[in-house]
């Protein structure tokens, strides 16, 4: 069941703050007496805490009978404090810039409130991976292992440009009105989703007709599906999360910069880039793993592009992730 954790007036690393901030989350299972059986699942772009449910149940990746599983919602995703769900002073276009670090600091407050003493694993797909790295840098004594899937420790310049492309498609809709829209900017939202569809999957996915395995009968159905999905999103929420993504960099607030931050990670890490990901490419992960104390590169072999590893998509990718989870949890 979705719950809200009251953060009060929450100060951001930028110096701004979120009045009456709330962090939405779900828990599964029970925290043990030692407080050390916690698994944290940070949400991803356009996802929510519920998006991880395909991984949570007996026989799946995380059994609530064994683990205390906390799935948290990004600030800006519409469930936690967001442009669409905020104090009037910061609602809509007035929402301040939120960093990955802000999300992790808020999540830390939540876990301390819940009584967590040790996190056995922080696992996350896409923007969830960005948060997993930030957790390992910011709270090294608390995190035992991380599993970043189809993500990175910082947003690369190429990734920034990709995101500017989808953002521009939304901003071009006159109905957007600089974020002060009266009715949803439907054409801009659909354009955002249409452009995104070409980046989400690999070239092989389209050339080989793999989209049929995911229930799309045609290329036109893929495009329409992504356009329709994003039409349902709040435009300012999309942009708030997009900015959080673009600003991601574990070295931004670390005295040693990016290399120092990565080298400070004591958690064991299995890093799983998608082998055909177009905007979190495997080469970035290879460079990052070289900086880790206990890092292993284990590419997620798939023709699904970035979507490889998203919870509940396809069994072949889930099986690869399951093997990594079992190693990191020692079972």
N, C-alpha and C positions, 0 to 999 in steps of 0.2 A: 504494500500500500504506500502511495506517495505521501511523504511528510515534508514539512517545512522546518528548517532550522533558522532561528532568528539571529541574524548577525548584527542587529542594531545599525548604528551608523558605521558603515564599513569603509575604512580608509584604503585607498588604492595606492599602488606603488608610484603612480603618476603625481600624487599629491591631491587629487580630487577624491571625492567619496561618494558612497551610495547610501542615501538616507533610508532607513527602514529596510535594509537589505535582507533577503531571504535566500537560503540555499535549499533547493528541493532535492530529495533523495529517497531511496528505497533500501530497505535491508531485507536480507534473507538469512535464515538460520539464527544461531544464538552465539553471542560472544562467550568464550569460555572463561573460567575463573581467573586465568592468567592474563587474559586480554590479548592473546597473541595468535589467534586463529583468523585474523582479518584478511580479506581479499578486497581490494579497492578497484572499482571499474569506473573510470571517468568517461563521461559521454563525449560524443563526437559531433561534427558539423551536421546540423539538421536532425540529429538523433537525440534521444532522451535516455533516462535511466531504464525505461522499459525496453529499449532497443537491445539490451544485453540479455533479455529473458531466454533467448534460444540457448544460451550457455549455462543457464542456472536451473538445475533440477537433478534428481537422482539419475545417474547414468550419463549425464552431460559433463561439460568441462568442470563445473563447480557444483558440488553436492551440498545443499544447505544442511544436511545432517552432519557434515564434517567442518564446514566453514561458516564464518560470519561474513557475509558478502554485502558490501556497501556499494551501491551504484548511485553516482552523483550526477547532477545536471549542471552543465556549463552556465555561468552567468551570461545572459543574453539569449538563451535558447527557448525562452517562452515559458519554461517551468520555474526556473530560478528567477531572481530579479533580472529584468530584461527591459528593453524599450517598450515592449507591449505589456509589461507587468511591473510597474515601478511607481515610486512616489511621484506626484505630479511635477516636482521640480526637475526631474531627470527623465521623464517619460519621452517616448518618441525620439525626435531628432536631437533632443537635449541630452541623450544618454552619453556619459563620459567614456573615454577609452579604457577598456579593461584588458589586462595582460593575462597570459597563462599563469604567471606568478600569483596574481590576485586570486585566481580560481584555486590554486593549490593552498594558499594561505587560508582561504575560507574553508576548504575541505579539511585542513588540519584542525581548525577550530571545531568542526563538526565531530571528527573522530575523537578528539580529546573529550568532548562532551559525552560521547557514547562510551567512553572508558577504554578505548583501544590503547594498548601498550606497545604493540608490535604489528607491523603490516607484513604478512608473509609474501604478498605479491601485489604489485600494481600492474594491471594489464589493461591495455587500451588499443583500440584501432583508430588510425588517422589522428584527429585532434586528441583522442585519448592517449596516443603514444607521446605527443608533445607534453602532456601533463605527467605521464609516467617518468619521463626524463627529469622534469622539473622537481618532482617529488624526491627523486634519488639525489639530486644536487642539494636541495634546500633542507631536507630532513634525513641525512644519511644514517643517523643512529636509529631511525624508526623503520626504515625500509629494508627488507631482507632481499627481495628480488624484484626485477621489473621485466615486463614482456611488451616492448613496443612493437606494434604490428602496423605495417604500411604507414609509417610516420617518420619523424626525425626529431633531433634535439633542437633544431632551429629551422625557421622558414628560409629556404634558399632564395636568391635573387630571381631565379627562373620561376619558382613557385609564387613569388610576389607578383610577377608579371601575369601569370595565369589567372590569379585571383582578381587582378585589376581588369582583366578582360570580361569576366562574368559580372563583376561589379558595374562596369561601364554599360553593359547591356541593360541592367536594371535602371541606372540613373538616366538613361536616354528617354525613358517613358515620361512625357510631360506631366502625367498624373502623379508622379513621385513627388513633385513640388519640394525638392530639397529635404525630403523626409517628413514634410508636414502635409501628407496626403489626407484627403477627406474620405476617399474610398480607396481600396487597395489598387495599386498600380499593376493591374492584371497583365497587361502586355509586357511590361518590364520584367515581372516575375516569370512569365512564360519564356521570355527571351533568355533570362538568367539560366533557367533549367535546360533550355535547348543547347546553349553553348556548353554548359557543364557536361552534358551527356557525351560529348566528343572527347572529353578529358578523363572521364570516370573509368573508361574501359580501354583495353589495348587494341592495337590494330588487328591482331589475330581474332579478337572477340567479334569484330565486325566482318572480317574477310571470311572466316570459317563458319559464320552463322551461329556462333556459340550463344548468342542472345536467345535463341529458341529454347535452350536449356533453362533459362530463367523466366520463361513464360511469355516472351515477346515473340509474336508470330512474324514480325517484319521489322526492318529498319525504321519505318514510319512509326511503328508501335513503341520502339525505344524512345524516339524523340518525343512523341506525345506523352509517354509515361513520365519522363523527366520534366516536361513542361507542366503537366498537371500536378505533379508532386510539389513543385516549387510555387505554383499558383496558390497553394494552400498555406504557404509560409507568410509570416509578417515580414515586410521588406526591411524595416529598421532592425529587427532581430537578426536577419541574415547578414546585414552589414556590420552589426556589432560583433557577431562571432567571427566574421571575415577579418575584421581588424585585429581581433585577438590572435587569430591564426597568423596573420602577416607579421605581427610584432614578436612572435615566439622566438626565443633565443635564451638558452639556459645560462649563457655567459654574460647576459646583459647586466645582471646585478651581482656578478661574482667578481671578487678582486683579481682573479687570475684570468679573466676573460673566458672565451669559449673553451680553449684548450685546458685551462685550469679547472673550469667547472666540470668538464667531462672526466678529467683525471682524478677529481675528488670523489667520484662515485664509487662507493664501496659495495653497493648491492651487486649481486650476480645478475647478469643480463643476458637474455637470449633475444637478439634483435632480428626481426622478421620482416624485411622489406618485401613488397610484392615484386616478383621477378619481372613483371611487365608494367609496373606502375609508371605513369607518365610524369607525375609531378612530385612524388617522393621516390626518386630512382634509387636502385640498389647501390650505385656508386657512392651516393651520399652516405648511406649506412656503412659502407665499407670503410670510409674515412673516419666515421664516428667511432666504430668499434675499435679501431686501432688506438684510440685515446682512453679506452675503458680499462680498468684494473682487472675486471672479471667479465669481459664481454665476449660473446660468441655470435658470429654472423650466421644466421640460418635462413636463407631466402625462402619465402613462401612461393613455391613453384606453382604458377597459375597463368592462365591466359585471360583472366578477368580484369587485368589492369589494377587500378587502385582499389576496386571493389573486392578484390581477393582479401579474404579474412574478415569482411564485415559479418557480424553475427547473423547466422541463420541463412546464409546465401547458398552455400553448396558444401556437400559432405567432404569432398576431396580436400578442400582447404581447411575445413574444421578438424580433420584428422591430423593434419600437420601441426596445427595449433595445439591440439590435445596432447600430442607427444611432448611439445615444449613445456606445457603446463605441468605435466606429470614429472618431468625432470626438475623443474624449478621448485615444485612442492615436495619433491622427494618421495613420490609414490608412483 
